[in-house]
Amino acid sequence: MTWPLSLLRAGCGGRSAVNFAFNRRCLNRHPTLYARAFAAAVPDEGLPLEKLRNVAIIAHVDHGKTTLVDQLMKQSGMGLKVTERMMDSKDLEQERGITILSKATRISWGDYVFNIVDTPGHADFGGEVERVLSMVDGVVLLVDAVEGPKTQTKFVLQKALKHPKMKPVVVINKVDRPLARDPGEVENDIFDIFATMATDDEQTDYPTLYASGKAGFAAASLEVARSESRPTDMKLLYETIRDHVPPPEPGVIDQAIVDLDEKGKGFSMLVSQLDRLPALGPTVTGKVFSGTLQKGDKIFCKSLDGEQVGSGKVKEITVVQGVSREPIKRATAGDIVSVSVTGFLPRWTQTLVSHVKVPSVSCTPIDPPVIAVQASVNDSPLSGKDGKYITMNAIGERLEKEAVTNPAIEVQASANRDYFEIRGRGEMQLGILIEEMRREGYEMTLAAPSVVKQVAEDGTVMEPWENVQIEVDLKNGSQVIERMSVRGAKIKDMNTVGDRQTINLEASTASMLGMRSWLRELTGGTATVVSDFLELKKQGEQPPRDRNGVLVANTAGTATSVDLGKAARLGKLFINEGIQVYPGMIFGESNSATDIDTNISRKHDGYQSAAGFSPPIEKRLEEALTYILADEKVEVTPKRIVMRKAILDERERKHAAKQAAKGA
């Protein structure tokens, strides 16, 4: 192994040939021990491009992507103590077993350095995927050996393959599981996807490895992977990335500009990720397109059309080594780094440059948000009992902070600032954001989701449509087709493999509201839905109401088992006994189309026995949001997620309904 001279001199101060030779012997004898020192030394010296690889790992939810990254860190020789799902830094990521935020980490292996980006596997967080794909030159596509390529895999892969120079590596994971597929079947399915989506013939010429992220090995064939002599490490995956993914190519800047910018040599970097880090402030992560940058340098910010929109100084340049953030002296073209700035706040699609003459870096626009939810103060009778942050100002500050660091979220205040409209790309994305706020101590009331519409120049109201792919068991396929047809969807094609059916269709975003919850109930959670923005079309008829009425509490108190047992005869329950209720609070779904107001908090003398009833149906936040109608809301606090009527008083509610009927 060849070690850089700077590292060999480290520890002996370059003082003598004896110490220099001793350091070389120690490094060659204990490469693992010194690998971390190498990783830290390389960036300061300016990493040779031929020793650098930038690669993203993409996969379907729960196909083992984060576990594989954990193994790569563990086996890198950096001396990391790896815990399960280290890359999933958010509590919700670890609880739900999905990756929400894109994260980049630097891993050294031998004398190579890999910048590895762990990307989300859920379509609602596609904004996270889009913003990092411009940073990498290759992707590792991870596919479950039993389940094969799934709908969300195709969604993310398609975005990756839109980059014609992107080099893919296929890893069939979990090969140590009992196989239920015929040999070659998963491989054929993967090739069919590449043949359809590849933008270059070279993208269909990809290596395939067989691995187990949990066991920590990768092999060249399924036979070897399932044999007793299988490898015991990920060495083959490291080698494949090294050999198949090319080193980054620096961008070309006009020589006249480089001559003007003697220090930065035409530095430019697209804002691909934006954070506010403690002690560092606004921090941009991205791939250096051209030039070099050092701490203390003057920096400018330019919009996509080339207009200067800010200027300031470089506060710090850092990289993430494994899971810890470390400062480096200099950023060079091709590397993925984080640049903390002072004096201005960068935004998405903008470019950091070292000279006003350096042009902006072009980028692919991020799909627009399609769903909106209005958030206002919690005005229920129980408001203020659970949360720390209950005012509109507190809610607004938190939402505006999120909009700065999340490119797929938009926040707009109402004219009277009595609510904020949160716009996003899916039910889960909005649900995750509000769930995070709830856990941070926020209280709020949420209105029913609406579709983000636009008005054309001729006054025509336009609504978003999506490409939708639904994968269900064959026995459920006809029910899905019937329901979506009633909602105005256009069925494009269907494909059946074994006992699973994939339905491709075009549907308005409005027709998809609540469909994921319905599919989850219909299939017991086995359905998969992926949607991608298609285009804006003229607004059509709104989908029909396909939900029954609700059971509504009409008295304040604590729900009793006796009263819930009686109410269970009227419909399905959403709450259990012991829950504090108030007038207007929804506690179940009626068996009929009409709402039923009833008392479930009476005081009993102890002689009445509780009637048996089925366990209540507990709804997660995004399920509650898509369940409610226009005259209903969701109350969110650190301790409660409950549905309620917008008008709590029964008489006022009925009066308002009569007035609305007269107006209609």
C-alpha positions as CSV (number, residue, x, y, z in Angstrom):
1,M,0.0,0.0,0.0
2,T,1.3,3.5,-0.8
3,W,0.7,6.1,1.9
4,P,1.0,9.9,1.3
5,L,4.3,11.4,2.5
6,S,2.5,13.9,4.7
7,L,1.0,11.1,6.7
8,L,4.3,9.2,7.0
9,R,6.0,12.4,8.3
10,A,3.2,12.9,10.8
11,G,4.2,11.7,14.2
12,C,7.9,12.0,13.5
13,G,7.8,15.6,12.5
14,G,9.9,14.8,9.4
15,R,13.0,14.8,11.7
16,S,14.8,11.7,10.8
17,A,14.9,8.9,8.2
18,V,14.7,6.4,11.1
19,N,11.4,7.7,12.4
20,F,10.2,8.1,8.8
21,A,10.9,4.4,8.1
22,F,9.4,3.4,11.4
23,N,6.2,5.2,10.5
24,R,6.1,3.4,7.2
25,R,6.5,0.0,8.9
26,C,3.7,0.9,11.4
27,L,1.3,2.0,8.7
28,N,1.9,-1.1,6.6
29,R,1.6,-3.4,9.6
30,H,-1.5,-1.7,11.1
31,P,-3.4,-0.1,8.2
32,T,-6.7,-0.2,10.1
33,L,-5.2,1.7,13.0
34,Y,-3.9,4.5,10.7
35,A,-6.8,4.7,8.2
36,R,-8.6,7.3,10.2
37,A,-5.5,9.5,10.4
38,F,-5.3,9.1,6.6
39,A,-8.9,10.1,6.1
40,A,-8.3,13.3,8.1
41,A,-5.0,14.1,6.4
42,V,-6.2,13.7,2.8
43,P,-8.7,16.6,2.6
44,D,-6.1,19.1,4.0
45,E,-3.6,18.1,1.3
46,G,-6.1,18.4,-1.5
47,L,-7.5,14.9,-2.4
48,P,-6.3,13.6,-5.7
49,L,-9.4,13.2,-7.9
50,E,-8.4,9.7,-9.1
51,K,-8.6,8.5,-5.5
52,L,-12.1,9.9,-4.9
53,R,-15.5,8.3,-5.6
54,N,-18.9,10.0,-5.1
55,V,-21.7,7.5,-4.9
56,A,-25.3,7.4,-3.8
57,I,-27.2,4.3,-2.4
58,I,-30.8,4.1,-3.4
59,A,-33.4,1.4,-2.6
60,H,-36.9,0.6,-1.8
61,V,-38.1,1.1,1.8
62,D,-36.7,-1.6,4.1
63,H,-34.5,-3.3,1.6
64,G,-31.5,-2.9,3.9
65,K,-29.9,0.3,2.5
66,T,-29.0,1.9,5.8
67,T,-27.8,-1.4,7.3
68,L,-25.4,-1.7,4.3
69,V,-24.0,1.7,4.8
70,D,-23.5,0.8,8.5
71,Q,-21.4,-2.2,7.3
72,L,-19.4,-0.1,4.9
73,M,-18.5,2.3,7.7
74,K,-17.7,-0.6,10.1
75,Q,-15.4,-2.4,7.6
76,S,-13.8,0.8,6.3
77,G,-10.8,0.6,8.7
78,M,-11.7,4.0,10.2
79,G,-12.0,2.5,13.7
80,L,-15.7,3.4,14.0
81,K,-17.9,1.9,16.7
82,V,-21.0,1.3,14.6
83,T,-24.5,1.0,16.1
84,E,-27.5,-0.2,14.1
85,R,-28.9,2.4,11.7
86,M,-26.3,5.0,12.4
87,M,-27.3,7.0,9.3
88,D,-30.8,7.3,10.5
89,S,-30.3,10.3,12.8
90,K,-34.0,11.2,13.3
91,D,-36.1,9.4,15.9
92,L,-38.8,9.0,13.3
93,E,-36.4,7.4,10.8
94,Q,-35.4,4.8,13.4
95,E,-39.0,4.2,14.5
96,R,-40.5,3.8,11.0
97,G,-37.4,2.1,9.5
98,I,-37.2,4.5,6.6
99,T,-34.6,7.2,5.6
100,I,-36.1,10.7,5.4
101,L,-33.1,13.0,5.1
102,S,-30.3,12.6,2.6
103,K,-27.0,12.3,4.4
104,A,-23.4,12.3,3.0
105,T,-20.5,10.7,4.8
106,R,-16.8,10.3,3.9
107,I,-15.4,6.8,4.2
108,S,-11.7,5.9,3.6
109,W,-10.8,2.5,2.3
110,G,-7.1,1.9,1.6
111,D,-5.8,5.0,-0.2
112,Y,-9.3,5.8,-1.6
113,V,-12.0,8.0,-0.2
114,F,-15.7,7.3,-0.9
115,N,-18.2,10.1,-0.4
116,I,-21.4,8.0,0.2
117,V,-24.8,9.5,0.1
118,D,-27.6,7.6,1.8
119,T,-30.9,8.7,0.2
120,P,-34.6,8.3,1.1
121,G,-36.5,5.4,-0.3
122,H,-40.0,6.9,-0.1
123,A,-41.5,8.9,-2.9
124,D,-42.7,11.7,-0.6
125,F,-39.1,12.6,0.2
126,G,-38.1,12.7,-3.5
127,G,-37.0,16.3,-3.0
128,E,-34.2,14.9,-0.8
129,V,-33.2,12.5,-3.6
130,E,-33.3,15.1,-6.4
131,R,-31.1,17.6,-4.6
132,V,-28.2,15.1,-4.1
133,L,-28.1,13.2,-7.3
134,S,-26.2,16.1,-9.0
135,M,-23.4,15.4,-6.4
136,V,-22.6,11.8,-7.4
137,D,-21.1,10.0,-10.4
138,G,-22.6,6.6,-9.5
139,V,-25.4,4.9,-7.7
140,V,-25.6,1.6,-5.8
141,L,-29.0,0.1,-6.5
142,L,-30.0,-2.2,-3.6
143,V,-32.7,-4.7,-4.3
144,D,-34.1,-7.3,-1.9
145,A,-33.3,-10.9,-3.1
146,V,-36.9,-12.1,-2.4
147,E,-39.1,-9.1,-3.1
148,G,-37.2,-7.9,-6.2
149,P,-37.4,-4.3,-7.5
150,K,-40.3,-2.4,-6.1
151,T,-42.3,0.6,-7.2
152,Q,-40.3,3.1,-5.1
153,T,-37.0,1.7,-6.4
154,K,-38.1,2.6,-9.9
155,F,-39.1,6.1,-8.8
156,V,-35.7,6.9,-7.3
157,L,-33.7,5.0,-10.0
158,Q,-35.5,6.9,-12.8
159,K,-34.4,10.2,-11.3
160,A,-30.8,8.9,-11.1
161,L,-30.7,7.6,-14.7
162,K,-31.8,11.0,-16.0
163,H,-28.1,11.9,-15.5
164,P,-26.6,10.3,-18.7
165,K,-23.1,9.8,-17.1
166,M,-24.4,8.1,-14.0
167,K,-22.8,4.7,-13.5
168,P,-25.0,2.1,-11.7
169,V,-23.9,-0.8,-9.5
170,V,-26.6,-3.4,-8.7
171,V,-26.5,-5.2,-5.3
172,I,-29.0,-7.9,-4.6
173,N,-29.3,-7.8,-0.9
174,K,-30.4,-10.3,1.8
175,V,-29.3,-13.3,-0.1
176,D,-28.9,-15.2,3.2
177,R,-32.7,-15.3,3.4
178,P,-34.6,-18.4,2.1
179,L,-35.1,-17.7,-1.6
180,A,-38.7,-17.9,-2.9
181,R,-37.8,-16.7,-6.5
182,D,-36.5,-18.7,-9.4
183,P,-32.8,-18.1,-10.1
184,G,-32.3,-15.2,-12.5
185,E,-35.9,-13.9,-12.0
186,V,-34.9,-10.9,-9.9
187,E,-32.0,-10.1,-12.2
188,N,-34.3,-10.1,-15.2
189,D,-36.7,-7.8,-13.5
190,I,-33.9,-5.4,-12.7
191,F,-32.6,-5.4,-16.3
192,D,-36.1,-4.7,-17.7
193,I,-36.2,-1.6,-15.5
194,F,-32.8,-0.4,-16.8
195,A,-33.8,-1.2,-20.4
196,T,-36.8,1.1,-20.0
197,M,-35.3,3.9,-18.0
198,A,-31.6,4.1,-19.1
199,T,-30.6,7.3,-21.0
200,D,-27.4,5.7,-22.2
201,D,-26.7,2.2,-23.4
202,E,-23.7,2.1,-21.0
203,Q,-26.1,2.3,-18.1
204,T,-27.4,-1.1,-18.9
205,D,-23.9,-2.6,-18.6
206,Y,-23.7,-2.7,-14.9
207,P,-22.0,-5.1,-12.4
208,T,-24.2,-7.2,-10.1
209,L,-23.2,-8.3,-6.7
210,Y,-24.9,-10.5,-4.1
211,A,-24.7,-9.4,-0.5
212,S,-26.0,-9.4,3.0
213,G,-25.9,-6.1,4.7
214,K,-26.8,-7.7,8.0
215,A,-24.1,-10.4,7.8
216,G,-21.6,-8.0,6.2
217,F,-20.4,-9.7,3.0
218,A,-20.6,-9.3,-0.8
219,A,-20.0,-11.9,-3.5
220,A,-19.8,-12.0,-7.3
221,S,-22.4,-14.7,-7.8
222,L,-25.4,-16.1,-6.0
223,E,-23.8,-19.5,-5.8
224,V,-20.8,-18.2,-4.0
225,A,-22.9,-16.0,-1.7
226,R,-24.9,-19.0,-0.6
227,S,-21.9,-21.4,-0.3
228,E,-19.9,-22.2,2.8
229,S,-16.9,-20.5,1.3
230,R,-18.7,-17.2,0.8
231,P,-16.7,-14.0,1.6
232,T,-16.7,-12.6,5.1
233,D,-16.5,-8.9,4.2
234,M,-17.5,-6.1,1.8
235,K,-14.2,-5.9,0.0
236,L,-15.8,-6.8,-3.4
237,L,-18.3,-3.9,-3.1
238,Y,-15.5,-1.5,-2.3
239,E,-13.5,-2.7,-5.3
240,T,-16.5,-2.6,-7.6
241,I,-17.3,1.0,-6.7
242,R,-13.6,1.9,-7.2
243,D,-13.4,0.2,-10.6
244,H,-16.9,1.0,-12.1
245,V,-17.7,4.5,-10.8
246,P,-15.4,7.1,-12.3
247,P,-13.7,9.8,-10.3
248,P,-15.5,13.2,-10.5
249,E,-14.8,15.5,-13.4
250,P,-14.1,19.2,-12.4
251,G,-16.3,21.7,-14.2
252,V,-14.7,23.8,-17.0
253,I,-14.5,27.6,-16.2
254,D,-13.3,30.1,-18.8
255,Q,-9.6,30.7,-18.4
256,A,-10.1,34.5,-18.4
257,I,-12.3,34.2,-15.3
258,V,-9.8,31.8,-13.6
259,D,-7.0,34.4,-14.3
260,L,-9.2,37.1,-12.6
261,D,-9.8,34.9,-9.6
262,E,-6.3,34.0,-8.7
263,K,-7.1,32.6,-5.3
264,G,-10.3,30.7,-5.9
265,K,-9.5,29.6,-9.5
266,G,-13.2,30.0,-10.4
267,F,-14.7,28.2,-7.4
268,S,-18.4,27.3,-7.7
269,M,-20.7,25.0,-5.8
270,L,-24.4,24.3,-6.3
271,V,-26.6,24.5,-3.1
272,S,-27.7,20.9,-3.0
273,Q,-28.3,20.7,0.8
274,L,-28.9,23.4,3.3
275,D,-28.8,23.2,7.1
276,R,-28.4,25.4,10.1
277,L,-25.7,23.8,12.3
278,P,-25.0,24.7,15.9
279,A,-22.0,27.1,16.1
280,L,-21.7,27.1,12.3
281,G,-24.9,28.7,11.1
282,P,-26.1,28.4,7.5
283,T,-24.2,25.5,6.0
284,V,-24.3,24.4,2.3
285,T,-23.4,20.9,1.4
286,G,-22.7,20.0,-2.2
287,K,-20.1,18.9,-4.8
288,V,-17.5,21.5,-5.7
289,F,-18.0,22.1,-9.4
290,S,-14.8,24.0,-10.0
291,G,-11.9,25.8,-8.3
292,T,-10.8,25.8,-4.6
293,L,-12.0,27.4,-1.4
294,Q,-10.5,28.0,2.0
295,K,-11.8,29.2,5.4
296,G,-12.0,33.0,5.5
297,D,-12.3,33.5,1.8
298,K,-14.8,36.0,0.4
299,I,-17.8,34.3,-1.1
300,F,-20.7,35.3,-3.4
301,C,-24.1,33.8,-4.0
302,K,-25.7,33.8,-7.5
303,S,-29.2,32.9,-8.6
304,L,-29.9,30.3,-11.3
305,D,-30.1,33.1,-13.9
306,G,-26.8,34.6,-12.8
307,E,-27.8,37.5,-10.6
308,Q,-25.7,38.1,-7.5
309,V,-28.1,37.8,-4.5
310,G,-25.7,37.8,-1.6
311,S,-22.1,38.0,-0.4
312,G,-20.1,37.2,2.8
313,K,-17.3,35.1,4.1
314,V,-16.5,31.4,4.6
315,K,-16.8,30.7,8.3
316,E,-15.8,27.0,8.1
317,I,-15.4,24.1,5.6
318,T,-16.2,20.7,7.0
319,V,-16.8,17.1,6.0
320,V,-18.5,14.2,7.8
321,Q,-16.0,11.5,8.6
322,G,-18.1,8.4,9.3
323,V,-20.7,10.1,11.6
324,S,-18.6,13.0,13.1
325,R,-18.1,16.4,11.4
326,E,-14.5,17.5,11.0
327,P,-13.0,20.8,9.7
328,I,-10.8,20.8,6.6
329,K,-8.4,23.5,5.3
330,R,-9.4,23.5,1.7
331,A,-12.2,22.4,-0.7
332,T,-11.2,21.3,-4.1
333,A,-13.2,20.6,-7.3
334,G,-15.0,17.2,-7.4
335,D,-15.2,16.8,-3.6
336,I,-18.4,16.8,-1.5
337,V,-18.0,19.3,1.4
338,S,-20.0,21.5,3.6
339,V,-19.4,25.3,3.5
340,S,-20.6,27.4,6.4
341,V,-21.1,31.1,5.5
342,T,-21.8,34.4,7.2
343,G,-23.4,37.6,5.8
344,F,-26.2,36.0,3.8
345,L,-28.6,33.0,3.7
346,P,-28.2,30.8,0.6
347,R,-31.3,29.2,-1.0
348,W,-32.0,26.2,-3.2
349,T,-30.8,26.3,-6.8
350,Q,-28.4,29.1,-6.0
351,T,-24.6,28.8,-6.5
352,L,-21.7,29.8,-4.2
353,V,-18.9,31.4,-6.2
354,S,-15.5,32.9,-5.3
355,H,-15.8,35.7,-7.9
356,V,-18.7,37.6,-9.4
357,K,-17.7,36.6,-12.9
358,V,-17.9,32.9,-12.2
359,P,-21.2,31.6,-13.8
360,S,-24.0,29.8,-11.9
361,V,-24.2,26.0,-12.0
362,S,-27.2,24.7,-13.8
363,C,-29.5,22.3,-12.0
364,T,-32.7,20.3,-12.5
365,P,-35.8,21.9,-10.9
366,I,-37.4,20.1,-8.0
367,D,-41.0,18.9,-8.5
368,P,-43.5,21.4,-7.0
369,P,-45.6,20.7,-3.9
370,V,-49.0,19.3,-4.6
371,I,-50.7,19.1,-1.2
372,A,-51.4,21.9,1.3
373,V,-52.5,21.9,5.0
374,Q,-53.5,24.9,7.0
375,A,-52.1,25.0,10.5
376,S,-53.5,27.4,13.2
377,V,-53.4,27.7,17.0
378,N,-55.0,24.9,19.0
379,D,-58.5,26.3,20.0
380,S,-59.9,23.2,21.6
381,P,-61.1,23.1,25.2
382,L,-57.9,21.2,26.1
383,S,-55.5,23.7,24.4
384,G,-52.3,24.7,26.2
385,K,-52.3,21.7,28.6
386,D,-49.7,19.6,26.8
387,G,-47.4,21.9,24.7
388,K,-44.7,24.5,25.2
389,Y,-45.2,26.3,21.9
390,I,-48.9,27.3,21.4
391,T,-48.8,30.7,19.7
392,M,-49.0,31.5,16.0
393,N,-45.6,33.2,16.2
394,A,-44.0,30.1,17.6
395,I,-45.6,27.9,15.0
396,G,-44.7,30.3,12.2
397,E,-41.0,30.5,13.2
398,R,-40.7,26.8,13.3
399,L,-42.3,26.3,9.9
400,E,-40.2,29.1,8.3
401,K,-37.1,27.4,9.7
402,E,-38.2,24.2,8.0
403,A,-38.8,25.8,4.7
404,V,-35.2,27.1,4.7
405,T,-33.7,23.7,5.0
406,N,-36.3,21.5,3.2
407,P,-36.6,22.2,-0.6
408,A,-39.9,20.3,-0.9
409,I,-41.7,22.4,1.7
410,E,-43.3,25.8,1.2
411,V,-44.9,27.9,3.9
412,Q,-47.3,30.8,3.3
413,A,-48.9,33.0,5.9
414,S,-52.6,34.1,5.5
415,A,-53.3,37.8,5.0
416,N,-54.5,38.1,8.7
417,R,-51.7,35.7,9.8
418,D,-54.3,33.5,11.5
419,Y,-53.0,30.4,9.9
420,F,-50.1,29.1,7.9
421,E,-50.4,27.0,4.8
422,I,-47.9,24.2,4.6
423,R,-47.3,22.8,1.1
424,G,-45.5,19.5,0.4
425,R,-45.3,16.6,-2.0
426,G,-47.2,14.0,-0.1
427,E,-49.2,12.9,3.0
428,M,-46.3,11.2,4.7
429,Q,-43.9,14.2,4.2
430,L,-46.4,16.6,5.8
431,G,-47.2,14.0,8.5
432,I,-43.5,13.6,9.4
433,L,-42.9,17.4,9.7
434,I,-46.0,17.9,11.9
435,E,-45.1,14.8,14.0
436,E,-41.6,16.3,14.6
437,M,-43.1,19.5,15.7
438,R,-45.5,17.7,18.0
439,R,-42.6,15.9,19.7
440,E,-40.7,19.2,20.0
441,G,-43.6,20.6,22.1
442,Y,-45.9,22.3,19.6
443,E,-49.7,22.4,19.7
444,M,-51.8,23.3,16.6
445,T,-55.0,22.6,14.8
446,L,-54.9,21.3,11.2
447,A,-57.5,21.7,8.5
448,A,-58.3,19.0,6.0
449,P,-55.6,18.8,3.2
450,S,-56.3,20.6,-0.1
451,V,-54.7,20.4,-3.5
452,V,-52.3,23.2,-4.6
453,K,-53.9,24.7,-7.7
454,Q,-52.8,27.3,-10.1
455,V,-54.7,29.8,-12.3
456,A,-53.6,30.0,-15.9
457,E,-53.3,33.3,-17.8
458,D,-56.8,32.8,-19.3
459,G,-58.3,32.3,-15.8
460,T,-58.6,28.5,-16.1
461,V,-58.0,26.7,-12.7
462,M,-55.4,24.1,-13.1
463,E,-54.8,21.2,-10.7
464,P,-51.8,18.8,-10.4
465,W,-52.0,15.2,-11.9
466,E,-49.6,12.4,-11.0
467,N,-48.2,9.3,-12.5
468,V,-49.2,6.6,-9.9
469,Q,-48.1,3.1,-9.5
470,I,-50.0,0.8,-7.1
471,E,-48.8,-2.6,-6.2
472,V,-51.2,-4.9,-4.4
473,D,-52.0,-8.6,-4.0
474,L,-53.9,-10.0,-7.1
475,K,-57.0,-10.5,-5.0
476,N,-57.3,-6.8,-4.3
477,G,-56.6,-5.6,-7.8
478,S,-60.2,-5.3,-9.1
479,Q,-61.2,-3.3,-6.0
480,V,-58.4,-0.8,-6.5
481,I,-59.2,-0.4,-10.2
482,E,-62.9,0.1,-9.5
483,R,-62.3,2.7,-6.8
484,M,-59.7,4.7,-8.8
485,S,-62.0,4.6,-11.9
486,V,-64.8,6.1,-9.9
487,R,-62.4,8.9,-8.8
488,G,-61.6,9.8,-12.4
489,A,-58.2,8.1,-12.8
490,K,-57.0,6.8,-16.2
491,I,-55.7,3.3,-16.1
492,K,-52.6,3.0,-18.3
493,D,-51.5,-0.6,-17.9
494,M,-51.4,-3.5,-15.5
495,N,-48.7,-6.2,-14.9
496,T,-49.1,-9.3,-12.9
497,V,-46.1,-11.2,-11.4
498,G,-47.0,-14.2,-9.3
499,D,-49.7,-13.2,-6.8
500,R,-48.9,-9.4,-7.1
501,Q,-50.4,-6.9,-9.5
502,T,-48.9,-3.6,-10.5
503,I,-51.4,-1.0,-11.7
504,N,-50.1,2.1,-13.6
505,L,-52.4,5.0,-13.9
506,E,-52.7,8.8,-14.1
507,A,-54.8,10.5,-11.4
508,S,-55.4,13.9,-10.1
509,T,-53.8,14.7,-6.7
510,A,-57.3,15.3,-5.4
511,S,-58.4,11.8,-6.2
512,M,-55.4,10.3,-4.4
513,L,-56.2,12.0,-1.1
514,G,-57.0,9.3,1.5
515,M,-56.2,6.5,-1.0
516,R,-53.1,5.4,0.9
517,S,-55.0,5.0,4.1
518,W,-57.8,3.1,2.3
519,L,-55.2,0.8,0.6
520,R,-53.5,0.2,4.0
521,E,-56.8,-1.0,5.5
522,L,-57.8,-3.0,2.4
523,T,-54.6,-4.9,2.1
524,G,-53.4,-5.0,5.7
525,G,-50.5,-2.8,5.0
526,T,-49.1,-4.9,2.0
527,A,-49.9,-2.3,-0.7
528,T,-47.2,0.0,-2.2
529,V,-48.1,3.3,-3.7
530,V,-45.7,5.6,-5.6
531,S,-46.7,8.9,-7.2
532,D,-44.7,11.3,-9.2
533,F,-45.8,14.8,-10.5
534,L,-47.0,14.6,-14.1
535,E,-48.4,18.0,-15.1
536,L,-51.1,20.6,-14.4
537,K,-54.5,19.9,-16.1
538,K,-57.7,21.8,-16.1
539,Q,-59.6,21.2,-12.9
540,G,-62.2,18.5,-13.2
541,E,-65.0,17.2,-11.0
542,Q,-64.0,16.6,-7.4
543,P,-63.9,12.9,-6.4
544,P,-67.0,11.7,-4.5
545,R,-67.2,11.4,-0.8
546,D,-66.6,7.8,0.1
547,R,-66.6,8.0,3.9
548,N,-69.4,7.4,6.4
549,G,-70.4,9.9,9.0
550,V,-68.6,10.1,12.3
551,L,-69.4,9.5,16.0
552,V,-69.0,12.8,17.9
553,A,-68.8,13.4,21.7
554,N,-71.4,15.9,23.0
555,T,-70.2,16.1,26.6
556,A,-66.9,16.9,28.3
557,G,-65.4,14.2,30.5
558,T,-63.5,10.9,30.4
559,A,-64.6,8.2,28.0
560,T,-66.0,5.1,29.9
561,S,-65.9,1.5,28.8
562,V,-69.7,1.2,29.4
563,D,-70.5,4.1,27.1
564,L,-67.9,3.1,24.5
565,G,-69.4,-0.4,24.5
566,K,-72.8,1.1,23.6
567,A,-71.3,3.5,21.0
568,A,-69.6,0.5,19.4
569,R,-73.0,-0.7,18.1
570,L,-73.2,2.6,16.1
571,G,-69.9,2.2,14.3
572,K,-66.1,1.8,14.6
573,L,-64.3,3.4,17.5
574,F,-61.1,5.4,17.3
575,I,-60.3,5.8,21.0
576,N,-60.2,3.7,24.2
577,E,-61.6,4.2,27.6
578,G,-59.9,6.7,29.9
579,I,-59.4,9.3,27.1
580,Q,-60.4,12.9,28.0
581,V,-63.1,14.1,25.5
582,Y,-64.9,17.3,24.8
583,P,-68.0,18.4,22.8
584,G,-67.3,18.2,19.1
585,M,-64.5,15.6,19.4
586,I,-64.7,12.7,16.9
587,F,-64.2,9.3,18.6
588,G,-65.4,6.9,15.8
589,E,-66.9,6.3,12.4
590,S,-70.7,5.8,12.1
591,N,-72.2,2.8,10.3
592,S,-74.4,5.3,8.3
593,A,-73.7,8.4,6.2
594,T,-74.8,10.8,8.9
595,D,-72.9,12.0,12.0
596,I,-74.1,10.9,15.4
597,D,-73.6,13.0,18.5
598,T,-73.6,11.1,21.8
599,N,-72.4,11.1,25.3
600,I,-69.5,8.7,26.1
601,S,-68.5,10.1,29.5
602,R,-71.4,9.5,31.8
603,K,-70.9,8.7,35.5
604,H,-71.9,5.2,36.3
605,D,-72.8,3.6,39.7
606,G,-70.6,0.6,39.2
607,Y,-73.4,-1.9,38.7
608,Q,-73.4,-1.6,34.9
609,S,-71.0,-3.8,33.2
610,A,-69.0,-2.8,30.1
611,A,-70.2,-4.3,26.8
612,G,-67.4,-5.9,24.8
613,F,-66.2,-4.1,21.8
614,S,-63.4,-4.4,19.2
615,P,-60.1,-2.7,19.8
616,P,-60.2,0.9,18.6
617,I,-58.6,1.8,15.2
618,E,-55.8,4.2,16.0
619,K,-54.9,6.6,13.2
620,R,-51.5,8.0,12.6
621,L,-51.2,11.7,11.9
622,E,-51.2,11.4,8.1
623,E,-54.1,9.0,8.2
624,A,-56.1,11.4,10.4
625,L,-55.4,14.2,8.0
626,T,-56.7,12.4,4.9
627,Y,-59.7,11.0,6.8
628,I,-61.2,14.3,7.9
629,L,-63.6,16.3,5.7
630,A,-63.8,20.1,5.1
631,D,-65.9,20.7,8.3
632,E,-63.4,18.8,10.5
633,K,-60.0,19.4,11.9
634,V,-57.1,17.5,13.6
635,E,-55.9,18.6,17.0
636,V,-52.2,18.0,17.5
637,T,-50.4,18.2,20.8
638,P,-47.3,16.4,22.3
639,K,-49.7,13.9,24.0
640,R,-52.7,13.7,21.6
641,I,-53.7,13.4,18.0
642,V,-57.5,13.6,17.8
643,M,-60.0,14.5,15.2
644,R,-62.7,17.1,15.9
645,K,-65.4,19.1,14.2
646,A,-64.4,22.6,13.2
647,I,-67.5,23.9,14.9
648,L,-67.6,22.2,18.3
649,D,-71.1,23.1,19.5
650,E,-73.7,20.7,18.1
651,R,-76.5,23.3,17.6
652,E,-74.2,25.8,16.0
653,R,-72.9,23.1,13.7
654,K,-76.4,22.1,12.6
655,H,-77.3,25.7,12.0
656,A,-74.3,26.3,9.9
657,A,-75.1,23.2,7.9
658,K,-78.6,24.4,7.2
659,Q,-77.3,27.8,6.1
660,A,-74.8,26.2,3.8
661,A,-77.6,24.0,2.3
662,K,-79.7,27.1,1.6
663,G,-76.8,28.9,0.0
664,A,-76.2,25.9,-2.3
